[in-house]
Amino acid sequence: MKKTIKNTVKFNKLLEHIQRLLIKTINDQKISYEDIADLKTRANLLFDIYNNPKTSGEKKHKKQSGYFKYLLYIKNKNKKNGKRTQATPPTLSVRD
């Protein structure tokens, strides 16, 4: 789990919720089952993020960066060999 703003906010929200429950117990108020269930779901969410740090966005980013590295490698290789690199084809549009 990386330290990001999103994860920091989630931890802060969980701590605020715990603090509200502590204040309720200090004031001798009853804690409802919904409060405990909400606390548990927030904690489970953070635990899942901790156990599975790689999200699909990170995987996609790795694939894209690998592809761009490959393109640079081919381009540099062709320059060294004196070959011209193939230009990218223009985007095609369908007209009625």
N, C-alpha and C positions, 0 to 999 in steps of 0.2 A: 504494500500500500504506500503510495507516494503521498508526500505532504502537498496537497493542493488546497485551494480555497474551498472547493466543493466539499472535500472530506473534513476540513477544519470546521466548516459551518455545520455539518452533520454531527460532529462531536459536540460542538457548542450547544446545539439544539437538544441533544440527549442529556447533557449536563444541566441545562436549564429545566428540563422536564423532571429530572431527579431532584433538583433543588425545590421545585414547586411541591413535589410529593413530601419532601422533608419538612417543608413549612406547614403542610397540612397535618402531618403527624405531631408537630410541635404544638399546633393550635388545637389539638385533640379533635380534628375533623376526620371523618371516615374517608378511606381511600377506596375508590370504586374499582371493580374488576376491569373496567375499560381503561382506567389509568395504568394499571399494571400490564394489561395486554398491549397498550400503546408503547409503553416502555420496553417490553420484550421485543416487539417488532422492530423498533428502532435499533436496539442492541443487536438483533439478528442480522439486520441489514448491514450494519457496520462490520460485523463479524464475517459476513459473506464477502464484502469488499476486501477485507483483510486476507481471506483465504484465496480469493481469485483476483489477484491484482491486475491481470491483463484483461482489458475490455476489448470488445470487437473493434473499437476505434484505433486502439494501439496496434492491433494486428494488421489492420488495413494500412495504417501509416507505415509499418515496417515493410509491407509488400510494395507499397508505392515507392518508398525510398530505395528499396532494392532494385526496382525496375528502372528508376532514374539513374542509379549508379551503373547499371548494365548499359543503358543508352550512352552515358558518358564514356564508358570503357570502349564501346564499339566505335564511337565517334573519334576518340583519340587514337585508337588502333588504325582506323582508316586514314587518318591524317599522317601517321608515321609511315604507312605503306604507300602513300601518295595516291590513294584511291579517293574518289569523290564520294561524299556521303549522299545518300539518297534523300531528296527533299521530301518532306511530309506532304501527302496529297491534300489538295484543298478540300474543304468540307463540301459535300454534295447536298444540293437541295432538290426536293421534289416539287416540280411545278405541274399544275393541272393544265 
